[in-house]
Amino acid sequence: QRLAALAWAEREQSAAQSRDFLEQIVNAISDPIFVKDREQRWVLANQAFCDQIGRSRESLIGKTNFDVFAQEAARVFCDNDERVFNVGIENIIEEKITDGQGHIRTVVTKKMPITTAQGKQYLVGINSDISARKQVERMLRAKERDFRNLAENSPDHIARYDRECRAVYVNRRLEVSQGMSVAQRLGKTPSELRPDGSFDAFEATLRRVIERGEEGEITLTMPDIGAGERYHHVLMTPERDEQGEVSGVLAIGRDITERRRLEEALLARETQFRSLAENSPDPIYRYDRDCRRLYVNPAVVRDRKSTRLNSSHANIS
């Protein structure tokens, strides 16, 4: 009996040491970890899990979700746990929990069923807090929504391209003016869209912006539905990812057709004026608002030469 008692004591001591060792291991893991029995009672919880929900280990062991969380949340957790027990396979699910400060946190929990050699069922859970990531995602969605609201109501042509120069976004104005649907443009490079080479210079500018990470610009002559050719000045800006690497290009094209036509008309009028002035027998001068001389025609020069010549003859006489 004495030997049996000693053997039992040694086994108990060994089991206690194993439990202590296991506890040290799980507490050293930064991710929250817990284990539940078939009745969904906590039988193990590491320090990270206790800190996450603001409870001590002693207040958790032997308790269920209904003893800790609000009824509605507890019911969701229990349903998820029961599903893992019944199906018998690993499950990864996004859940919301209330932390020790009363804040709602979003976690991704990986739950795995385990059956011991004695046939006892347990559930092991490991979760990761993704609240910060969710907040960033919400901010990104809001920014994307703001961008699209602005782009879809802009009179300018707006498009986005990835690093391979494939279109990933085209606004409504660009779609309508060129008579080409968004579906036709998305996923294609400018040269694929126009194999005739008319967009080769545009694509080359895109690639320079991506390679150098600097802004670029180009003026294009583009077809326009019902209006012949139109001129567009396109400004390209590199877009960067979280690491600061160029992830694509934002291209904004403004229709400068009217300005271009006005410039051409002014140039034509200037040419006409000079043609008239250069061949006029009368002296013609041009002055700015500050009375500075801007132009004199050849007749002025001839008149001055004639005046100087007459003056010389008069002196000789």
Salt bridges, closest charged atoms under 4 A:
ASP37 OD2 - ARG41 NE 2.94
GLU39 OE1 - ARG41 NH2 3.30
ASP79 OD1 - ARG75 NH1 3.84
ASP81 OD2 - LYS36 NZ 2.63
ASP81 OD1 - LYS111 NZ 2.52
GLU82 OE2 - ARG38 NH2 2.88
GLU90 OE1 - LYS110 NZ 3.69
GLU94 OE1 - LYS134 NZ 3.22
GLU95 OE2 - LYS111 NZ 3.07
ASP99 OD2 - HIS103 ND1 3.81
ASP129 OD2 - ARG105 NE 3.00
GLU137 OE2 - ARG133 NE 3.50
GLU137 OE1 - LYS134 NZ 3.91
GLU144 OE2 - ARG148 NE 3.01
GLU144 OE1 - ARG160 NH1 3.08
ASP156 OD2 - ARG254 NH2 2.77
ASP162 OD2 - ARG166 NE 2.89
GLU164 OE1 - ARG166 NH2 3.19
GLU175 OE1 - ARG172 NH1 3.00
GLU203 OE2 - ARG207 NH2 2.83
GLU217 OE1 - HIS233 NE2 2.68
GLU239 OE2 - ARG160 NH2 3.16
ASP255 OD2 - ARG230 NE 2.58
GLU258 OE2 - ARG230 NH2 3.54
GLU258 OE2 - ARG261 NH1 3.75
GLU263 OE2 - ARG259 NE 3.72
GLU270 OE2 - ARG274 NE 2.89
GLU270 OE1 - ARG286 NH1 3.25
ASP288 OD2 - ARG292 NE 2.84
ASP290 OD2 - ARG292 NH2 3.06
